Every structure is written in structure tokens, then in C-alpha cells.
Amino acid sequence: MVGRLGLILVGFGVLTFIFVAYQLWGTGLYAANEQSDLHAQFDRTLEKSARTPTLNPTPPTATPGEPVAQIRIPKIGVDEIVVSGVSVADLRMGPGHYPESPWPGQAGNAAIAGHRTTYGAPFSDLDQLVVGDTIVVRTVQGRFDYLVTESKVVKPSDVSVLNPRSAATLTLTTCNPKYSAAQRLVIFADLRANQSPLPATASGPAASSAVLNEPGGAITPVVLSGLLALGVGLVWWWLFRRRRRWYVWLAGASVFLVTFLVFSFYLERTLPANY
């Protein structure tokens, strides 16, 4: 009895490790691939804008998931392409610009959200920023340097951090603490005094305030894939008990691993948008 219980606990521990590994590294590989494509796409956008210079470049388009800016935070090694939108799908590609806020470099409160644990965790070390640290944002309208002025932790329901401001402000939001979505860490930064803000324009229609704590995918795929993984696991166990051969164990383990990764895929998508 003790031996069987020990095997169950070991098995549960292994499955937990696989799920955590998928969250930390599997989603990171996905984000890295997306960022590579976004960097190339954004560079082409800048090159096209440079070939047809104007005195007042128009803001980027607001198509969800499209690259609209590059954010660099030298102190913590961030160099990411920002996409338009903060939906679950948008933030899987990289940091996302809140559609209801002005573009970076414009007057007002430009806001960007990003993951802190999964999908490359671009905002993982945001808590290390202190007053005076530099944040650089580049769009088709130019390069804009911000200096951190404040760091605070709020409830996920507190959307006041996105309220309009008269000064040119950059607001970064992410989950807090690491590996949890219980709170939100918010960084405020002001445009350098030697830079003049551009006229403010919203990039798109206002997003729901619930987006700060937006859940991910539906529960149904999680339940169905979980039942499939459980069924495959039981069949694997039954076959191996009847025929204890290494190839039976290996074949069963391979099929079970695939079904469990599918389950992990859907389970991870139920987490809040910028977890």
C-alpha cells in the first residue's frame, strides 16, 4: 500500500514538473518565435517609414496583434516588440499596448501590459526598476525616452492606473508576485523633459477594464483533454500490467506524454492574460 501510494505521489510530481516546464519553457519558445517574426516585421515598417519621411508621421495602425513599437529597458535586459492589443492572444506574442490609451511618445497615459511568468516573461524583472531608470520606446513617430517615477502594487480590479493623464506618461502593468496573478505590479515613467510629446490619439476603441484580469481559454477543452490524458494513462497502465515489456512502457509513455502536453496547452490558457 505504501509503495503504491509512493508511486502515485511520484507520478503526480512528475506531471506537475512537466506542466511547469511547459509553462516556463514551452510557452517561452512560442513567444521567442513570435518575437523573431515581429522584429523583422517592425524593422520593415521603420524602413518603409524612413523612405517616405514626413514632418508628422502618422501613428501605427491598430490592428490587434500587429507590431506597433519596440520597448527597451537596459537595466533588466528587455528588448521586445510591442503589439497592438492586450487580449490573451495578443500577449502571447509579446507586450501589448492598451488600445484605449495614447501611443508612446504622445501626451497622456500610454499603457503597455506584459507577461511576468509565461511566454518569455518579458516583464519578469520589472520589480527591479527604481526611480530614474530609463525605458526607451520606439515607434514610427520616433524614439522616446522615459524615466521611471513610481512603482506600485494594486489589485487586479484597480484600473485607475490606466486613467488619462495630462503629462506624457508610460505605464507598464504585469502580474505580481512572480508565479501568481493575485496582484498587479505597475511602473510609471515620464517622458524626458527635453522631449516634447506628440498630440495624443487613441489607437482604437476602449478595451474592457476586465482585461487586467482577463481569464484565458474556455474550460471545456481543458476537461476533455484532461479526460483523454487520464484515459490514455489508464490504458497504458493496464497494458503494461498484462505485458511487462520495455517497448510497451515506451509506447504508452510517448502517447500519454503527447496527450498530457495537449492538456497542459489548454490548461495554461485558462490563466489570466498577463500571468
CORWO-V468153 format. One record per residue. N is the residue number from 1. OMEGA is omega in whole degrees, -180 to 180 (none if undefined). NEAR is the number of other ideal C-beta (glycine too) atoms within 12 Angstrom. Layout:
BEGIN
n=<N	N>
omega=<OMEGA	OMEGA>
near=<NEAR	NEAR>
END
This chain:
BEGIN
n=<1	2	3	4	5	6	7	8	9	10	11	12	13	14	15	16	17	18	19	20	21	22	23	24	25	26	27	28	29	30	31	32	33	34	35	36	37	38	39	40	41	42	43	44	45	46	47	48	49	50	51	52	53	54	55	56	57	58	59	60	61	62	63	64	65	66	67	68	69	70	71	72	73	74	75	76	77	78	79	80	81	82	83	84	85	86	87	88	89	90	91	92	93	94	95	96	97	98	99	100	101	102	103	104	105	106	107	108	109	110	111	112	113	114	115	116	117	118	119	120	121	122	123	124	125	126	127	128	129	130	131	132	133	134	135	136	137	138	139	140	141	142	143	144	145	146	147	148	149	150	151	152	153	154	155	156	157	158	159	160	161	162	163	164	165	166	167	168	169	170	171	172	173	174	175	176	177	178	179	180	181	182	183	184	185	186	187	188	189	190	191	192	193	194	195	196	197	198	199	200	201	202	203	204	205	206	207	208	209	210	211	212	213	214	215	216	217	218	219	220	221	222	223	224	225	226	227	228	229	230	231	232	233	234	235	236	237	238	239	240	241	242	243	244	245	246	247	248	249	250	251	252	253	254	255	256	257	258	259	260	261	262	263	264	265	266	267	268	269	270	271	272	273	274	275>
omega=<180	180	180	178	178	178	179	-180	177	179	178	179	180	180	177	178	180	-180	179	179	178	180	-173	-173	-180	178	178	177	178	-179	-180	178	178	-179	178	178	-178	178	180	180	-179	177	178	178	179	179	179	179	-179	180	179	-176	176	179	-179	180	180	178	179	177	-175	178	-178	178	180	179	-178	-177	172	179	177	176	-173	-174	-176	173	179	173	-172	172	180	178	177	178	-180	176	178	-178	-179	-174	174	-179	-178	177	-177	179	178	-174	-177	-177	176	176	174	-178	179	175	-180	-173	177	-173	-179	177	179	178	177	-177	-175	176	177	178	-177	-180	-177	-173	-179	-179	180	-179	178	-179	179	178	-175	172	-178	178	179	174	177	179	177	178	-177	-179	179	175	-179	180	-175	174	-179	177	-178	174	179	-179	-177	-179	179	180	179	-178	178	176	-179	-179	176	-174	173	180	178	179	177	-179	179	-9	177	178	179	176	-176	-177	174	173	-176	177	176	178	180	176	-180	-175	-178	177	180	180	176	177	-175	171	175	-176	-177	-180	-178	178	178	179	-179	-176	177	180	-176	176	-179	-173	-178	-179	-175	178	179	-179	-178	-180	177	177	178	179	178	180	178	179	180	178	178	-180	-179	-179	-178	177	-179	-178	-175	178	-176	-178	175	179	-177	180	180	180	-179	-180	180	-180	179	-179	179	177	175	176	179	180	-178	179	180	-177	174	-180	178	-171	-176	177	none>
near=<7	8	9	11	11	12	14	16	14	14	20	15	14	19	26	17	17	29	30	20	21	28	32	27	22	25	35	25	19	27	33	23	19	31	32	20	21	35	26	16	25	32	19	17	30	27	14	15	21	14	11	13	14	12	9	13	24	20	31	36	22	29	18	25	28	28	39	46	44	37	46	27	33	17	20	28	17	36	24	43	43	47	44	41	38	45	30	32	22	39	48	39	40	47	52	49	54	48	36	30	45	41	42	48	39	37	27	31	37	48	49	52	50	47	47	40	34	43	45	35	32	42	41	33	24	43	26	19	32	18	14	16	30	27	43	31	43	32	37	35	34	30	22	36	28	38	29	33	28	24	26	23	22	26	19	30	17	20	30	20	35	36	19	24	26	13	26	35	38	51	46	52	46	47	39	32	18	23	18	19	29	19	27	40	39	40	43	35	38	32	35	24	13	10	24	16	31	26	18	25	27	26	38	27	14	19	29	17	20	17	33	37	28	31	22	30	23	15	15	13	21	25	17	18	28	25	18	23	30	19	19	27	28	17	20	28	23	15	22	21	14	12	15	13	13	11	13	20	18	15	19	27	23	16	22	30	24	21	29	32	26	27	31	33	29	28	32	36	33	27	32	35	39	47	40>
END
